[in-house]
Amino acid sequence: MPAPHRDPTGDLTDDFDGPDLDRDVWVPHYLPQWSSRAATAAAYEVRDSCLRLYLPEDAPLWCPEDHPPLRVSGIQSGVFSGPVGSTVGQQPVRPGAVVREEQPAHRGWTPRYGVLEMCARATVTPRSMVAWWLVGLEDVPERCGELCVVEVFGDAVDPVEGAAVGAGTHPFRDPRLAEDFAAPRPGIDVSEWHTYAVDWRPDGAVFSVDGVPLREVAVTPDYPVQAMLAVFDFPGKAVPGEPYVVPELVVDRIGSGPAASSG
């Protein structure tokens, strides 16, 4: 079966037509440096030309020593860390967090500018969320800014007005960037297929849903980023007596450049 198309410029088209994730592109773990690969393995399946990320009810808590109760099933297209005991690593779980398992540098899909798209559907409840975001590789600490293309909390889904779709930038420790994030309601049902995209340029970025602009930011990261896809569950939001509904993010296609728009 065909593997994802990837070239040295950072372009990618992944239709998930193979039997599993392409490990040259994807790491099926969520920030394993702050925990371990064994403890952060994604719950996922690749079938029917789709990637399905999900969280079964018995999924373990993520990094419980350093974080409030949270469960995650995620994949990412890059990772690295310093040695065990150091504070060098991407997206620290808290200030001063130390590396628990050293991660060799992996650079799968690392775009810098372009039209980046994902065709996906999601199942969320008031205790869960799904997201796709692009974050700096942190090969230099300041190269850590984030472009969040889509973030949907289940407790922000209105049965009449649809989901609040978060998009924008988070600076973290990048002094160039400003916090510029909002969650307007484009009137969509996230359980149906939609194309979430960002047109990322040196002079700004436009986020869109199904080709309709959602919001715009003026300042963007000016360095390569890695993609992160994840499903989150917040056990603290559970309502006693309510049955558990498995949250999921099902991705039909993700990619960059003209090839992403032609599929």
N, C-alpha and C positions, 0 to 999 in steps of 0.2 A: 504494500500500500504506500501511497506517496507520503513523503515526509514534508513538514512545513518548509516553505521556501524562505531562505534567509540569505542575505548577502552582506558583504563587509560594510556597506553604508548604513546598516541598521534597519533596512526594510525587512518586513516579515509578513507572510500570509500564512496563517495557521487555520485550516478548516477541520482539524482534528479527525482526519480521515484514516489515521493509522490505528493500531491496536492499543497504543498507550501514548503518554506524553513523550515528546522528543526531549530527552534529557540533555541534549546539546543546547536547548533553548530554556527549558523550564526546570526549576528546583521545586519539588513537591513538598515544601515545608514553609512554615511561616516564621521568619526571623529566628532561625534555630540557634544563633550564637548566644542568645540570652537563656537558652534552655538546652536542648539537644535535638538532633535529627530524629532520634527515636520518639521523643515526647511531642514533636511538632509535625509529625507526618500528616499530610492532607488525607481526608476522606474524599475519594474521587473515583470516577469511572469515565472511561472514554468509550462511547458506543454510539451507533447511529450518526456518526460524523459530528458528535457534540462532546464537549467536556462538561461533566456534571460534578460540581463541588457541593458537598452537603455535610451536615452535622448530625450524626445519630445521637440518640438520647444519652448513650453511655460514653460519649466522647470525653476525654479527660480535660481538665482545666489547663489553660495555657499559662505557663510561668506563674504559678500561684504564689510563689515566694515574693514576687515583686509587683504583682498586679491584682486589683480587685477581681472577683470571680468573672472569668471570661473564657469562652471556648471559641476556637478558630479552626477553620479548614481553609488553607490558602496555598497558592503557588506563587512563585516569583521568578523573574527572568535574570536575576543577578543576586549575588551575595558575596560577602567577604567579612573577615573580622581580624582583629589582632589575636595574640595568644591568650590562653586561659588566664584569667585574673586581671587582664587589661580592661580599659574602658573603650577600646577601639572597636566600633561596630555600627552598623546601620540602624537608624531609628531606635535609639536606646529606649528600653521599656520604662525607665525612670532616670532622673539625673544621677549620675554616679554608678549606674548599673555596670556590672563586670561580666566579661565573657565567661560563659560556663563550658562552651565547647567551641574550639577554634574551627573556623570555616575557611576552606581554601577558596580563593577568588574564582568566581564564576561569572562570565559575561556572555549571556545568551542574546536576548533582544535588548539592545541599548540605544534606542533612537535619540536623535537630537533634531527637533523640529519636524514638521510634516503633518499630514492628516492621519490621525490615528483613530481607528474605529473598532467597536465591538458590537456584534449582534448577539443579544442575550435575552433570557427571561429569568424571572426570579420568583421564589416562594418565600415570603417573609411574614412574620407575626409580630405582635407588639414586643416580643422579647428578642428579636433578631434583626440583622441588617446584612446587606451585601454591598460590595464596593469594588471599583477598579480605579487604581491610582498609579501615578508615575512619579517616582522619587529619585533624587540624585544618588549616584553610586557611592558618594562620600569617600572617594579616593583622596579628596581633599575635604576636611571636615565641613567647610562652608558650602560645599556642593551637595546640599541635603534637602533643597526645597522640593515641594510637592505640587504637582498638577493633579487634582482629583477630578476625574472625568465623570464619574457617577458614584453616588453614595445614597443608599435608600434605607432608612430606618423603618421598620414595620409599624412603629407607633406613630409615624408621620404619614401613614397611608389613609386617606379619607375615602370612604366608599362612594362619595359623590364627586369630589373634586380630584380624585386620583392621588398619586404619590408625590411627596415633596422630593425632588431630585437635586441632591447637593452637588455642586461643582465649583471649582475655583482653585486658588492657591493657598498653601500654608508655607510660611517662610522657614519655620524651625530656626536653624542657626545661620541661614543665608541672609547677610545684611542687605543684599540688593532687593529682596522681596518684601512685600507687605502682605498681611493677612487680607485676603480678598475672596471670601467664600460666602455663598448663599445657597438656599434650597428653594427655588421657585417651584410652582406646580404646573407642569405642562399639560395636565389633564390626561395622563396615561395610566393604564393598568399594567403594572410591572410584571404580572404573571403572563403577559403576552409578549411576543417577540418585538424588540425595538432595537434600533441602532443608536448607540451612544458614541459620540465622537468629540474630538478636539482638533481644531485647526490651529496648530502651534507654530508661531512665527517668532523671529527675533524681536518684533515690535508689539507682541501681544498674542492673545489666544481667544478663540471663539469656541464655546462649548455648545453642542447641539444634540437634539434628540430627533431621530428620523428626518434629519436634514433641516430641521427648524431651529434657528438659534435660540439658545436657552439663556446664556449670559456671556459676558466678555470681560476679560481682564487685560490690563495694560502692560504689566511687567511679568515676565516669565523666567524660569530657569534658563541659563545660557550654556548648559552642559548636558552631556548624555544622561539618560535616566533609565531605570529598570521598571518593568511593569509588575504590579502586584494585584492579584485577584483573590478575594477572600469572602467567606461567609462567617458571620459572627453570631454567637448566642450569648445572651446576658442572663444567667440563671437568677440573678437578683430580681429580675422583672417577672419571674414566673408567678402565675396566679394559682393558688392552691385549688386543686380539683380540676383544673383545665387540662385536657390531654395535650401531650407534646406533639407539635407539628414539626416535621423535619424541614429546616430551612435549606434552600438550595439556590445555587446560581448555575444556570445551564447556558453554556456559551457555544454558539454555532460557528462563530468566526471571529477572529481578532487579527488585526494587522495594521500596516502602515503603507502610505504611498498609494499610487494608482491601482496596484494589485488588490489592495484591500477594498476598494470601492467597486471593483469589477465582479466580485464573487457573488 
